[in-house]
Amino acid sequence: MRRSYTAEMSSSQVPTSPPTDEDAARTIVYDPNDPFWRDTDEDDDDDMDFVPAETGSEDAEDGEGELSFHDDDEDDEEDDEEDDSDPGTGYDPVVPAGTSGRKRRPRGANLYEKVPSEQGRELMQTGTFGSNVRNVDTIERKKKLASAIMRRELGLGSDGRQKNATRLLKQDMIPESAADTIIHYNARCYSGQFSDDGNFFFSCAQDFKVRMYDTSNPYDWKYYKTVRYHGGQWTITDASLSPDNRFLAYSSIRSVVSLAHTDPDNDSEPHLLDFNEMGSRNPNPRGFSSHFGIWSIRFSGDGREIVAGTGDNSVYVYDIERRQSVLRIRGHQDDVNAVCFGDTQSPHILYSGSDDTTLKVWDRRSMGDGREAGVFLGHTEGLTYVDSKGDGRYVLSNGKDQTAKLWDLRKMMSKEKADTIDPNKYTTRFEYRSSSYDPKDYSPHPHDCSLVTFRGHKVLKTLIRCHFSPPGSTDSRYVYSGSYDGSVHIWNMDATHAGKVNVLKATRNSRPRDPDFLAGTYDYWGRNEGRWMTCVRDASWHPNAPVIAATSWNGWGTSQGTCTVHTWNDGVEDDEAKPEVGRRVNAQLQHDERLYRRHPTWYEDMMEDD
């Protein structure tokens, strides 16, 4: 059931007749299946302020709820998706997404791209993204996986068919919603990734701690160590492993990156890399800001440099050996939320995604002149993440327009042509932190040069991430993304859904509720009940096994976080193997009875232990 509420008006303004087309823009759609729906001031930038969708509403089936967090940091720099600007002062109407003043173009979900995507189907047929499913294999693939394994082990069929069957087996093993392990943190979890070899996993939380785990056996994790970011603001925004796994770089809403040893026997303090240090050759470049936050960082393929996307609309390149930034490019008109390298074997091609809706391509060898090598246009709202396939050709992006998009480097737009197009003409500046996206506001970008557009997930409230699935465990068959609806969405390359990992379902009520803790939490309407909610911010597919680790804001009012481990089990929810499905552990992977039953001081004790 869906209900509509008109934006707050005085009694004299309340219409007594059905709304006209002109009034429709003032209608706010309330979706009871949307756990974070709220109607509040667009200027409220705090991504932690929840206000109730309807006073006195009954608990919904999915356990939606509200919890209010306020941050008083007044730095202008932090006025972004993760930031903590001044909280709003009241319950005000959401400004409709389509009232930007630009010339109105055709809108509506009926203008969505065709699914399945023809270009995506062509990519699947080439073998670039997984094995081509032969027609003669169709019936066989419908049988149990055990039958396919038996045929492979018996060597039935030609060598080519056996090789193809092996690839099909890997790409058919999509992890299930049931969680083998639920790792509980006492703070929101913002990101988590496996190393390229799969032997290492790290998770970043809002308590400024990065936990590291030994995942050489992906079904039996071992706690490694914890490092901290001292003096951070709001949260740890990103982290990146060096190519040799010896160092972990992690950032906050500051210009300083911490660089820590991953060796558990090395307890030395992290090195501090100040990206504000530009060196004597260019100590104060034009337009340079002495204070900026870092949203995204990545090690170069050779491990010598770290590239950062920042809140001063720039891309920085930091030389680790020289301990200074060697390049700063003000290449965007808004915050740079994501950066990544295009080729794992080369440090030359770099991508940057921004709130200005553009995805830009840079050649490290010619970045000194500040000119991008090319531009991708197609998103109509800001970008939240970019990921490269690692082949120097394909790149994936997530956007606040509720889409993920696949791009081909050969189809990028030249800088000269892009300079003639104003991206501001095609955006509504949708306030994704406080609004619910209305498909009726969608209008396709007339200069969209993406190959495939993926839909179905929700990119709301925070910078949600998307990725290519790895070649080793999935044959590069899929793309996947976190979502604020509490799931990991998985797509085939033709934009059809291949699967979904429901983290909300797997974790709901998996730790006790503490009314004493929630009693001190208020929103604009009074006490907040803090129902169980889940927002999957990041996910990582193990490179060699059918395992997905999802890092989430999770818990009563999303006030805590989890890292959940989901494996492929052929639809079997329970089996005799250990560890048992759904076991609950703390950040050090220790069994804790307090996660299973109410204890008078369980919350305080866990905070001390953590």
Phi and psi in degrees as a GROMACS rama.xvg file:
@    title "Ramachandran Plot"
@    xaxis  label "Phi"
@    yaxis  label "Psi"
@TYPE xy
-121.412  140.853  ARG-2
-124.073  153.265  ARG-3
-116.744  138.478  SER-4
-126.717  134.539  TYR-5
-77.7784  151.573  THR-6
-61.7335  154.006  ALA-7
-58.4273  125.196  GLU-8
-138.205  162.528  MET-9
-70.2668  163.796  SER-10
-61.1475  -30.6035  SER-11
-73.901  -17.0577  SER-12
-96.049  -12.4185  GLN-13
-67.1669  122.766  VAL-14
-70.4433  146.872  PRO-15
-105.063  -2.12812  THR-16
-123.81  165.013  SER-17
-56.0864  145.811  PRO-18
-65.3797  143.245  PRO-19
-85.2646  177.183  THR-20
-59.9992  -35.4553  ASP-21
-66.9315  -33.0335  GLU-22
-78.9518  -18.5043  ASP-23
-59.4083  -31.6637  ALA-24
-65.0333  -18.5946  ALA-25
-91.5128  0.253402  ARG-26
-85.9168  130.042  THR-27
-107.348  124.148  ILE-28
-89.187  124.034  VAL-29
-97.3342  124.574  TYR-30
-113.003  111.957  ASP-31
-66.4725  -14.0767  PRO-32
-89.366  3.2034  ASN-33
-98.9343  101.399  ASP-34
-67.4048  -14.6053  PRO-35
-116.158  15.0719  PHE-36
-59.7732  138.284  TRP-37
-156.422  158.742  ARG-38
-127.669  105.031  ASP-39
-150.691  -178.611  THR-40
-65.81  131.173  ASP-41
-62.8523  -25.7624  GLU-42
-78.7793  -5.58193  ASP-43
-79.6169  106.387  ASP-44
-95.4153  -4.25558  ASP-45
-71.9409  115.832  ASP-46
-76.5832  10.8511  ASP-47
-113.243  1.75314  MET-48
-88.2407  113.357  ASP-49
-109.61  135.253  PHE-50
-126.758  148.167  VAL-51
-65.3224  142.222  PRO-52
-71.3399  -30.4817  ALA-53
-154.589  120.671  GLU-54
-61.4818  131.369  THR-55
75.6053  13.3755  GLY-56
-70.4948  151.062  SER-57
-76.9537  158.956  GLU-58
-61.457  129.465  ASP-59
-82.5561  167.89  ALA-60
-62.3926  -37.8621  GLU-61
-84.8136  4.32468  ASP-62
76.8621  36.4061  GLY-63
-66.5091  156.859  GLU-64
-173.307  -178.584  GLY-65
-132.071  142.413  GLU-66
-145.443  134.198  LEU-67
-105.021  127.599  SER-68
-125.15  139.442  PHE-69
-127.834  141.827  HIS-70
-128.16  133.352  ASP-71
-98.4204  7.78513  ASP-72
-63.7615  126.969  ASP-73
-108.811  15.414  GLU-74
-66.2712  128.073  ASP-75
-62.2908  -28.3442  ASP-76
-58.4977  -30.4854  GLU-77
-88.8387  18.7851  GLU-78
-82.5713  69.5125  ASP-79
-152.226  -167.5  ASP-80
-60.7219  -33.045  GLU-81
-100.052  0.213093  GLU-82
-85.1511  176.615  ASP-83
-130.444  63.5206  ASP-84
-79.95  -179.999  SER-85
-57.5239  133.877  ASP-86
-65.3321  155.192  PRO-87
-66.5977  169.155  GLY-88
-112.626  4.69207  THR-89
178.218  -178.878  GLY-90
-93.3344  99.0584  TYR-91
-117.083  160.195  ASP-92
-70.1318  146.143  PRO-93
-71.2358  133.205  VAL-94
-72.8921  122.762  VAL-95
-56.1806  142.617  PRO-96
-64.8613  -22.2513  ALA-97
-96.7616  19.8166  GLY-98
-110.105  41.4101  THR-99
-82.0876  -9.62799  SER-100
92.0077  -4.10285  GLY-101
-80.2326  163.438  ARG-102
-60.6534  129.824  LYS-103
-73.2955  130.895  ARG-104
-115.248  167.473  ARG-105
-55.5856  138.609  PRO-106
-134.514  163.134  ARG-107
126.946  157.093  GLY-108
-65.7044  -19.6943  ALA-109
-67.3966  -10.7165  ASN-110
-95.4097  3.94632  LEU-111
-59.5928  155.433  TYR-112
-64.9219  150.855  GLU-113
-66.3778  136.657  LYS-114
-127.901  126.005  VAL-115
-74.7403  149.782  PRO-116
-76.3912  130.031  SER-117
-65.8816  -41.378  GLU-118
-65.4757  -36.6088  GLN-119
-64.6775  -39.9687  GLY-120
-61.7453  -40.4105  ARG-121
-62.4847  -40.3731  GLU-122
-63.4597  -38.7598  LEU-123
-66.5677  -32.4853  MET-124
-74.2121  -24.8647  GLN-125
-75.2057  -19.4762  THR-126
90.0439  -3.00626  GLY-127
-66.0572  -33.9411  THR-128
-119.059  73.6022  PHE-129
93.7027  172.016  GLY-130
-80.0194  142.484  SER-131
-73.8667  125.782  ASN-132
-79.6353  113.24  VAL-133
-75.7785  148.177  ARG-134
-60.1968  -36.6681  ASN-135
-67.7471  -14.8085  VAL-136
-93.9007  -5.35254  ASP-137
-59.7254  -49.7829  THR-138
-65.9268  -40.6277  ILE-139
-62.5094  -36.9305  GLU-140
-70.0739  -15.6662  ARG-141
-80.962  -12.1274  LYS-142
-79.5997  172.044  LYS-143
-61.2308  149.468  LYS-144
-58.5617  -31.6543  LEU-145
-59.173  -36.2166  ALA-146
-65.7471  -42.0532  SER-147
-65.29  -39.759  ALA-148
-64.2463  -40.6968  ILE-149
-61.1166  -43.7534  MET-150
-62.8264  -39.3809  ARG-151
-66.5292  -44.6544  ARG-152
-67.5367  -32.3659  GLU-153
-80.8001  -7.98337  LEU-154
72.2919  29.0369  GLY-155
-73.8733  134.55  LEU-156
93.9734  172.464  GLY-157
-71.7258  168.659  SER-158
-59.6038  -40.1369  ASP-159
-63.7292  -40.8871  GLY-160
-67.8449  -36.8603  ARG-161
-66.4157  -41.5676  GLN-162
-64.3601  -41.673  LYS-163
-65.5946  -37.5722  ASN-164
-64.3452  -37.7769  ALA-165
-63.4049  -42.3276  THR-166
-65.5409  -38.9988  ARG-167
-65.2067  -37.2655  LEU-168
-60.1152  -45.0767  LEU-169
-64.065  -45.3679  LYS-170
-77.2682  -12.0505  GLN-171
-85.6625  -12.2643  ASP-172
-88.4092  79.0694  MET-173
-91.2104  124.784  ILE-174
-55.6071  152.661  PRO-175
-92.8536  170.345  GLU-176
-71.7145  -33.0974  SER-177
-60.2906  136.731  ALA-178
-97.5711  127.155  ALA-179
-66.4207  -42.9564  ASP-180
-138.673  138.829  THR-181
-118.094  109.293  ILE-182
-92.1656  119.779  ILE-183
-98.8044  134.828  HIS-184
-118.993  156.362  TYR-185
-93.8059  24.6864  ASN-186
-154.588  158.19  ALA-187
-60.4268  141.128  ARG-188
-98.2413  125.411  CYS-189
-99.9508  -30.4726  TYR-190
-162.482  161.457  SER-191
-167.608  136.203  GLY-192
-145.255  146.925  GLN-193
-79.3367  152.48  PHE-194
-70.7086  166.44  SER-195
-61.8432  -29.9339  ASP-196
-91.4005  -4.6592  ASP-197
81.2794  1.29683  GLY-198
-85.8602  -3.52503  ASN-199
-145.556  141.614  PHE-200
-139.006  140.25  PHE-201
-129.551  149.975  PHE-202
-133.312  139.191  SER-203
-111.505  133.588  CYS-204
-126.018  168.126  ALA-205
-74.5  -7.82974  GLN-206
-85.5268  13.2172  ASP-207
65.7548  29.8684  PHE-208
-118.001  141.015  LYS-209
-114.008  118.398  VAL-210
-95.777  139.061  ARG-211
-118.901  142.787  MET-212
-134.123  146.578  TYR-213
-86.2224  115.213  ASP-214
-119.954  29.7326  THR-215
-59.2332  -31.6529  SER-216
-105.904  101.45  ASN-217
-64.6483  -12.3316  PRO-218
-98.7262  -0.971382  TYR-219
-146.367  83.1305  ASP-220
-72.9786  150.531  TRP-221
-124.523  135.803  LYS-222
-68.4568  137.678  TYR-223
-106.701  -69.6496  TYR-224
-168.992  171.295  LYS-225
-128.734  134.031  THR-226
-120.581  158.252  VAL-227
-123.095  153.872  ARG-228
-105.993  111.845  TYR-229
-86.3711  131.84  HIS-230
77.7068  22.6863  GLY-231
-73.9196  163.651  GLY-232
-119.031  124.886  GLN-233
68.857  -57.8053  TRP-234
-166.273  172.44  THR-235
-81.1549  121.59  ILE-236
-86.8103  -31.1454  THR-237
-163.869  166.785  ASP-238
-153.234  154.145  ALA-239
-148.511  134.553  SER-240
-88.0099  141.954  LEU-241
-67.794  156.03  SER-242
-57.2786  -29.1934  PRO-243
-93.4937  6.19962  ASP-244
65.6206  12.1116  ASN-245
-84.0148  -25.1735  ARG-246
-130.802  148.289  PHE-247
-123.603  122.802  LEU-248
-99.5749  137.157  ALA-249
-145.92  148.45  TYR-250
-126.63  166.524  SER-251
-139.255  -169.617  SER-252
-83.2744  59.0731  ILE-253
-144.82  169.702  ARG-254
-85.3522  2.26072  SER-255
-104.906  132.164  VAL-256
-106.982  134.263  VAL-257
-90.4699  138.771  SER-258
-124.383  110.46  LEU-259
-115.401  150.02  ALA-260
-73.1655  139.746  HIS-261
-88.9297  -13.5735  THR-262
-60.8167  121.672  ASP-263
-65.1249  -19.4774  PRO-264
-86.0403  -7.12277  ASP-265
-100.817  106.403  ASN-266
-104.743  22.0226  ASP-267
-68.5375  156.957  SER-268
-68.3104  147.987  GLU-269
-62.8963  148.783  PRO-270
-76.0622  143.876  HIS-271
-106.522  119.763  LEU-272
-108.097  108.296  LEU-273
-91.1049  107.909  ASP-274
-70.835  -8.35099  PHE-275
-75.4421  -17.9457  ASN-276
-81.8496  107.371  GLU-277
-97.7917  -7.5667  MET-278
89.6525  164.997  GLY-279
-71.032  -24.026  SER-280
-71.1262  -28.2527  ARG-281
-146.558  66.5574  ASN-282
-68.0086  -29.2287  PRO-283
-146.498  75.5741  ASN-284
-63.1108  156.685  PRO-285
-58.9314  132.114  ARG-286
77.0678  10.2334  GLY-287
-73.0849  135.72  PHE-288
-104.789  130.881  SER-289
-78.3334  -11.387  SER-290
-132.12  124.771  HIS-291
-155.488  154.338  PHE-292
-97.465  154.276  GLY-293
-108.871  125.237  ILE-294
-98.6327  -27.745  TRP-295
-149.86  139.296  SER-296
-138.17  149.808  ILE-297
-148.314  136.005  ARG-298
-70.9448  145.102  PHE-299
-74.1868  164.799  SER-300
-61.7681  -28.551  GLY-301
-92.7326  -1.85327  ASP-302
75.809  7.63175  GLY-303
-91.7721  -21.4314  ARG-304
-130.355  156.265  GLU-305
-123.919  129.574  ILE-306
-104.559  139.877  VAL-307
-131.244  141.843  ALA-308
-101.867  133.252  GLY-309
-128.111  172.029  THR-310
-81.4321  -1.73947  GLY-311
-103.47  32.3233  ASP-312
65.2357  26.918  ASN-313
-127.466  162.126  SER-314
-114.657  126.991  VAL-315
-111.403  144.958  TYR-316
-119  121.566  VAL-317
-112.332  128.148  TYR-318
-90.0835  114.741  ASP-319
-67.2393  -41.1633  ILE-320
-66.954  -40.3543  GLU-321
-83.0465  -10.3101  ARG-322
56.7925  46.8219  ARG-323
-161.849  157.176  GLN-324
-75.1012  132.379  SER-325
-105.74  -8.09998  VAL-326
-157.76  136.887  LEU-327
-135.662  123.12  ARG-328
-119.123  118.777  ILE-329
-87.3711  76.6004  ARG-330
-99.3076  2.25312  GLY-331
-131.634  165.787  HIS-332
-96.6126  0.283208  GLN-333
-154.426  -179.405  ASP-334
-52.5615  141.696  ASP-335
-95.8851  105.179  VAL-336
-87.2334  -16.6397  ASN-337
-154.261  141.718  ALA-338
-138.307  152.831  VAL-339
-163.171  158.381  CYS-340
-89.2222  148.992  PHE-341
-83.2906  -22.9146  GLY-342
-137.041  125.81  ASP-343
-65.9549  -21.3554  THR-344
-98.2822  -2.83581  GLN-345
-139.318  139.385  SER-346
-92.4579  14.6811  PRO-347
-87.686  -46.7354  HIS-348
-89.2929  129.422  ILE-349
-132.807  141.151  LEU-350
-115.165  146.729  TYR-351
-138.72  132.147  SER-352
-115.494  138.568  GLY-353
-133.444  164.696  SER-354
-69.2905  -7.98532  ASP-355
-81.2354  8.21794  ASP-356
78.8576  1.98738  THR-357
-103.418  149.855  THR-358
-115.219  115.885  LEU-359
-108.921  149.987  LYS-360
-112.139  131.389  VAL-361
-124.347  144.112  TRP-362
-105.731  114.99  ASP-363
-56.4467  -28.016  ARG-364
-73.9046  -17.7593  ARG-365
-129.946  22.4876  SER-366
-75.9407  -13.7143  MET-367
-60.1692  -29.1312  GLY-368
-85.524  0.0164436  ASP-369
73.5462  14.6113  GLY-370
-105.353  128.028  ARG-371
-71.2735  154.235  GLU-372
-78.7435  -24.7363  ALA-373
-177.098  174.75  GLY-374
-139.175  142.803  VAL-375
-108.677  124.153  PHE-376
-114.693  144.451  LEU-377
163.596  -35.1038  GLY-378
-71.3644  142.406  HIS-379
-104.623  -1.67055  THR-380
-135.999  175.585  GLU-381
-61.6215  154.025  GLY-382
-89.0489  143.48  LEU-383
-108.675  -21.4584  THR-384
-164.132  152.054  TYR-385
-135.34  144.21  VAL-386
-140.392  137.212  ASP-387
-100.688  144.722  SER-388
-69.2748  -16.0836  LYS-389
87.9351  8.41597  GLY-390
-107.447  7.16364  ASP-391
72.9384  13.7581  GLY-392
-131.285  -51.425  ARG-393
-103.283  142.278  TYR-394
-140.048  147.696  VAL-395
-120.571  143.339  LEU-396
-135.837  151.805  SER-397
-113.708  143.875  ASN-398
-136.453  157.994  GLY-399
-72.953  -5.8115  LYS-400
-81.3808  13.3525  ASP-401
67.8597  31.9746  GLN-402
-132.099  152.688  THR-403
-111.431  145.132  ALA-404
-132.327  141.78  LYS-405
-101.982  134.712  LEU-406
-126.944  152.655  TRP-407
-117.501  126.024  ASP-408
-56.2802  -30.1386  LEU-409
-71.7741  -14.0218  ARG-410
-108.734  14.5221  LYS-411
-69.2343  155.896  MET-412
-87.5745  141.399  MET-413
-68.5053  154.968  SER-414
-60.6314  -39.3461  LYS-415
-61.5794  -42.6065  GLU-416
-71.8693  -40.9007  LYS-417
-62.3954  -31.8578  ALA-418
-66.2287  -18.7153  ASP-419
-88.2564  -2.91343  THR-420
-115.012  127.583  ILE-421
-94.0663  108.37  ASP-422
-63.738  -21.0678  PRO-423
-67.308  -17.778  ASN-424
-72.5964  -17.6348  LYS-425
-117.289  17.4353  TYR-426
-124.987  149.065  THR-427
-98.208  -3.03642  THR-428
56.4346  45.7901  ARG-429
-53.522  127.589  PHE-430
-86.5091  88.3575  GLU-431
-74.755  -11.7769  TYR-432
-80.8864  -22.7616  ARG-433
-130.169  -2.02771  SER-434
-118.784  158.651  SER-435
-102.733  127.38  SER-436
-69.5429  129.536  TYR-437
-102.501  116.703  ASP-438
-56.6127  -23.9276  PRO-439
-66.152  -17.8194  LYS-440
-85.932  -5.67721  ASP-441
-69.8654  134.279  TYR-442
-137.695  123.498  SER-443
-63.8755  146.356  PRO-444
-76.3027  124.166  HIS-445
-67.7715  -14.6037  PRO-446
-114.877  26.2421  HIS-447
-63.8996  120.972  ASP-448
-114.585  19.8808  CYS-449
-76.683  160.087  SER-450
-85.5036  -49.5982  LEU-451
-137.372  142.64  VAL-452
-116.58  130.139  THR-453
-110.318  134.926  PHE-454
-133.281  167.039  ARG-455
121.906  -24.7298  GLY-456
-90.3739  173.625  HIS-457
-122.494  119.715  LYS-458
-105.331  84.0379  VAL-459
-134.769  152.166  LEU-460
77.1502  -26.9984  LYS-461
-160.793  170.245  THR-462
-78.5984  87.7987  LEU-463
-80.1522  143.927  ILE-464
-108.883  153.422  ARG-465
-132.001  158.741  CYS-466
-151.061  158.76  HIS-467
-80.1039  143.37  PHE-468
-75.2437  149.181  SER-469
-74.1057  152.791  PRO-470
-69.5678  -33.1223  PRO-471
-68.81  -41.8752  GLY-472
-101.723  -14.1082  SER-473
-132.643  0.43937  THR-474
60.8601  28.2511  ASP-475
58.6994  31.5734  SER-476
-78.6787  -26.3916  ARG-477
-126.347  167.323  TYR-478
-123.099  154.133  VAL-479
-149.101  160.089  TYR-480
-149.909  149.691  SER-481
-70.6824  174.195  GLY-482
-160.784  147.249  SER-483
-78.5291  -0.841761  TYR-484
-84.69  3.02933  ASP-485
92.5384  17.5275  GLY-486
-132.346  162.27  SER-487
-102.206  118.218  VAL-488
-94.1551  134.943  HIS-489
-123.79  128.742  ILE-490
-120.312  148.522  TRP-491
-73.2709  167.452  ASN-492
-71.3717  -10.3556  MET-493
-93.3219  13.1253  ASP-494
79.0872  3.09185  ALA-495
-81.0618  149.696  THR-496
-74.2343  129.665  HIS-497
-97.7129  -24.4157  ALA-498
176.722  174.666  GLY-499
-152.073  133.636  LYS-500
-102.221  111.746  VAL-501
-89.641  92.6981  ASN-502
-70.6915  -36.3849  VAL-503
-57.3901  -47.1565  LEU-504
-64.1696  -38.1467  LYS-505
-73.064  -24.6762  ALA-506
-114.576  -10.7885  THR-507
-51.9226  129.3  ARG-508
62.7237  28.4131  ASN-509
-87.3096  5.49479  SER-510
-144.637  151.786  ARG-511
-64.758  152.86  PRO-512
-89.2276  133.841  ARG-513
-113.816  100.012  ASP-514
-63.0869  -27.8601  PRO-515
-65.8752  -37.1911  ASP-516
-69.1634  -43.1  PHE-517
-75.7428  -18.7718  LEU-518
-62.4995  -26.9799  ALA-519
-88.5531  6.45368  GLY-520
-104.891  127.285  THR-521
-131.813  151.673  TYR-522
-116.526  -167.404  ASP-523
-66.6216  -16.4112  TYR-524
-99.5328  -5.20326  TRP-525
125.737  -151.117  GLY-526
-64.0462  139.239  ARG-527
-99.1765  130.283  ASN-528
-75.6956  -23.677  GLU-529
60.4213  61.847  GLY-530
-71.8774  166.133  ARG-531
-71.2756  126.84  TRP-532
-140.278  154.966  MET-533
-137.315  131.574  THR-534
-129.458  111.866  CYS-535
-81.6901  111.107  VAL-536
-90.3923  -30.6159  ARG-537
-150.931  158.476  ASP-538
-150.256  153.225  ALA-539
-140.335  127.914  SER-540
-94.6078  125.736  TRP-541
-60.4327  136.987  HIS-542
-69.1796  -17.5007  PRO-543
-127.224  -1.25807  ASN-544
-142.136  154.211  ALA-545
-76.764  69.8976  PRO-546
-133.358  132.051  VAL-547
-119.737  130.492  ILE-548
-107.192  120.453  ALA-549
-109.05  128.276  ALA-550
-106.914  131.756  THR-551
-141.778  155.277  SER-552
-79.3749  123.234  TRP-553
-154.126  142.551  ASN-554
129.52  -164.192  GLY-555
-71.8707  104.471  TRP-556
75.187  22.1575  GLY-557
51.5457  34.3463  THR-558
-82.5611  -13.2953  SER-559
-121.606  -165.067  GLN-560
-144.628  163.165  GLY-561
-141.286  156.026  THR-562
-121.306  116.259  CYS-563
-108.986  138.543  THR-564
-107.125  117.678  VAL-565
-116.955  129.956  HIS-566
-120.832  163.508  THR-567
-78.1795  131.076  TRP-568
-138.454  21.7636  ASN-569
56.5468  33.8893  ASP-570
81.7283  1.60267  GLY-571
-87.2503  115.926  VAL-572
-72.8314  -34.6024  GLU-573
-134.44  142.752  ASP-574
-143.475  -176.704  ASP-575
-87.9905  -3.09891  GLU-576
-73.6909  155.266  ALA-577
-113.855  147.947  LYS-578
-74.6716  155.258  PRO-579
-64.9593  151.329  GLU-580
-64.0978  133.389  VAL-581
81.3351  20.2852  GLY-582
-67.5885  143.656  ARG-583
-108.883  129.799  ARG-584
-136.553  164.225  VAL-585
-88.5454  -172.716  ASN-586
-62.544  -25.353  ALA-587
-93.2401  12.7688  GLN-588
65.5119  27.6613  LEU-589
-96.5673  139.141  GLN-590
-65.658  134.657  HIS-591
-136.806  114.965  ASP-592
-59.7967  -25.4557  GLU-593
-66.2152  -17.5052  ARG-594
-79.5436  -11.0044  LEU-595
-106.809  -23.2127  TYR-596
-146.793  160.564  ARG-597
-68.2984  135.149  ARG-598
-133.66  138.672  HIS-599
-52.798  -35.787  PRO-600
-125.841  29.6572  THR-601
-61.551  -40.2998  TRP-602
-68.1278  -46.2837  TYR-603
-62.8158  -39.8389  GLU-604
-64.7108  -41.6741  ASP-605
-67.2037  -37.2574  MET-606
-62.6691  -39.8647  MET-607
-68.1386  -41.1348  GLU-608
-66.0698  -32.3118  ASP-609
